[in-house]
Amino acid sequence: MIYIPKAQARWTPKTPIHPQVDPLRVVGITDRGMTREQDISSSWERQEKLVVKKAVWENLDRLACALTETRDPKEAWQTIFVKPPRKSWAETVIAIKTNHISKQHTRSAVMSGVCRALTDIVGVRPAHIHIYDGCHGRHGLSPFTDLPQGTRIEHAWGGYSARASIPEPWKRGSTQCIKAIVDGSIDILINIAMCKGHGEEFGGFTMTMKNHFGTFYPNPGHSPDGLDYLIAINQTAEILGPMDEHTGKVLFPRQQLCIVDALWGSKESPIGLPTAQPNFIAMGVLSPIVDFVLATDFRKRKMGWPIHMENTLRFLTDFGYNKKDLPSEGRLIEI
């Protein structure tokens, strides 16, 4: 027997994703105090010694406040995270997609800062937080430090053992995916990505959208229509949340926060050591908007790194937006 996933409701572009946060708002902060010294082409182990956890945690609170336009970090985090229907926060299950390719990985201070907000402020149980990378986690994830006791590091989380229906522009109907993401056992998804270069077919960079090549089977994304695949998987119910089959509107937001950890970053390939140390972190709630703003205003304008503009624009247009829709025509809100 061949299992063919049931076609899901298709998301209607430009309809609301998050009920409490402006999806077009992307905030960022540059602070040299988040690292003790400059050491650009350093290993992850070396970076862990250089990162100042206190400064990173404080700046994550500041970013949360800027994103929600509030002054109190507690109120900000409680605004970002939306409790699933008919569940308490103690029952809510969280998945955090990290990036573990090659030698550049999420820094512990960023990961632990988000987990701390979930447990200490929102009320999520540490044992209900699952950190994973279904592709590059198969050999084991980084030994993150300072996580709330009981937080689960799932590594590859069983790999791509389930199938998910994929909408247009992808033409092949379905693909493999992490089972826990498909079967509905995860309530909230958090995307913590890196800031690295990649091929022009993806706009010249890899950030939050491509981070889900570790949620969905990545191989189709490296085919001639790989950009279609990248866009399509990020429009699924697995990422955006369950949808009304008649209106295509998201009923409950699943991916509620996207973070780009650019304490270190790369101009070109995602493989190898970093090529810059920007001491920068960004935050938003709608993945394609986060990637477009950071590609154009951070990578291209601030860092001087090239992007493929035609492909980058699809991060807006395939989600129903254009540059004029964005605050200040796409400029990053820096704090």
Sequence and secondary structure as in RCSB ss.txt:
>XXXX:A:sequence
MIYIPKAQARWTPKTPIHPQVDPLRVVGITDRGMTREQDISSSWERQEKLVVKKAVWENLDRLACALTETRDPKE
AWQTIFVKPPRKSWAETVIAIKTNHISKQHTRSAVMSGVCRALTDIVGVRPAHIHIYDGCHGRHGLSPFTDLPQG
TRIEHAWGGYSARASIPEPWKRGSTQCIKAIVDGSIDILINIAMCKGHGEEFGGFTMTMKNHFGTFYPNPGHSPD
GLDYLIAINQTAEILGPMDEHTGKVLFPRQQLCIVDALWGSKESPIGLPTAQPNFIAMGVLSPIVDFVLATDFRK
RKMGWPIHMENTLRFLTDFGYNKKDLPSEGRLIEI
>XXXX:A:secstr
            TTS S SSS TT  EEEE GGGBSS  TT  HHHHHHHB HHHHHHHHHHHHHHHHT S HHH
HHHHHS   TT  GGG  EEEE   STT    HHHHHHHHHIIIIII   GGGEEEE TTGGGG      S  TT
 EEEETTT S EEEE  TT  S EEEE HHHHTT   EEEEEEE EE  GGGTSEESTTGGGGGTB SGGGGSTT
HHHHHHHHTTSHHHH  B TTT  BSS SEEEEEEEESSB SS SSSS SB   EEEEESSHHHHHHHIIIIIII
IIT     HHHHHHHHHTTT  GGGSGGGG  EE 
